[in-house]
Amino acid sequence: MKLLGKHLDKDGSGYVTLRPDDDEDIWHLYNLIQEGDRVRASAVRRVQNVSATGSIESHRVRLNLTLAVARVTWSPSTAAAGEAASFSTDASTSTSAPAHAATLHISGRVTSENPHVKMGAFHTLDVEVNRDVRIEKDEGGWDSIALGRVEESCVPGRGAEVAAIVCGEGTATFCLLSQHMTMVMHRLEVSIPRKIAANSGAHEKGLTRFYSALFTSFLRHIPYSSPTIRAIVIASPGWVRDAVFDYIMAEATRTGNKALLSTRNKFIKVHVTSPHVHSLVEVLKSPEIASQLKETKFAREGIMLDKFFKMLGADEMRAWYGPVHVALAADRGAIGTLLISDDLFRHSERSHNAEEVRSTS
């Protein structure tokens, strides 16, 4: 995220202008923008002109609109479904639909004069990557939580810390894990004939085709040479992960890909019970990953959440949840670790927000 401009008053009012760089930045904006804020961004509007003869001419114009926010919805990236490649046993080509990045839909009434749109007209802004957006809040809107999120999202070099391939025989899911999101970059499916004595050659050809497609997708979707990537995880049931790792290293050697060969020590092979993306939960809990990523935010939060559930099962009187009980524990100085969901700060009433911010300070 790029911070393009900022003007804040002492009472917590003011505006911030931001430019999102990736899907995670769109998620940050979703958590920053609340009902009652004023958001200014570019939009495309269809305009109709009626001539003196009564004919109607319609055309689309791009303009900047300011809305009083009434509703905010977030649409995640559809790259996972759009880029799912399917291979047949007798064809090596893949078909895929166009991918769509994450989008933020902001609905509300127009609050600024515009020659093409009337004041008070209802409109929806679609905020996407690389499109500037200005967020203006009233008194108390820019609290410590909101400012902290802006500061965190604008840290230079912030990006995915873990790349993961969750695979089975003929399937693979490529993911990037950042501090706040798990982004599914690509899904791969290759049909592999069953291994039978009479037709073992077809099975081996299917495996070769799968490994080849997986290697190509790996180069395209995993930024293995990025300095922010701490680990590249290959997870699978059985021994597929070993075969995948060996194939990647063999192809890197054959093609002379020195950048990939230099990242050999980043690769970690992890056993999981299922070749589906939800197995990433098992990956993050594995000792191999926990030891390398213990300083990352999502690893610390995962450890704390496990600790909470264990405490809830062993001694439920020491684990409390809900605003009333947590506030009571805070008054008595009895909180060791406080876990808070982002949903708490998307509350529509600012009085509630101020109360929650004070309780977490």
Sequence and secondary structure as in RCSB ss.txt:
>XXXX:A:sequence
MKLLGKHLDKDGSGYVTLRPDDDEDIWHLYNLIQEGDRVRASAVRRVQNVSATGSIESHRVRLNLTLAVARVTWS
PSTAAAGEAASFSTDASTSTSAPAHAATLHISGRVTSENPHVKMGAFHTLDVEVNRDVRIEKDEGGWDSIALGRV
EESCVPGRGAEVAAIVCGEGTATFCLLSQHMTMVMHRLEVSIPRKIAANSGAHEKGLTRFYSALFTSFLRHIPYS
SPTIRAIVIASPGWVRDAVFDYIMAEATRTGNKALLSTRNKFIKVHVTSPHVHSLVEVLKSPEIASQLKETKFAR
EGIMLDKFFKMLGADEMRAWYGPVHVALAADRGAIGTLLISDDLFRHSERSHNAEEVRSTS
>XXXX:A:secstr
 EEEEEEE TTS EEEEEE  SHHHHHHHHHH  TT EEEEEEEEEEEEE TTS EEEEEEEEEEEEEEEEEEEE
   HHHHT EEEBTTB           EEEEEEEE S  SSS TT EEEEEE TT  EEEEE TT S HHHHHHH
HHHT TT    EEEEEEETTEEEEEEE SS EEEEEEEEE      GGGHHHHHHHHHHHHHHHHHHHHHH  TT
 TT  EEEEEESTTHHHHHHHHHHHHHHHHT HHHHTTGGGEEEEE S SSGGGHHHHHHSHHHHHHSTTSHHHH
HHHHHHHHHHHHHH GGG   SHHHHHHHHHTT  S     GGGGG S HHHHHHHHHHH 
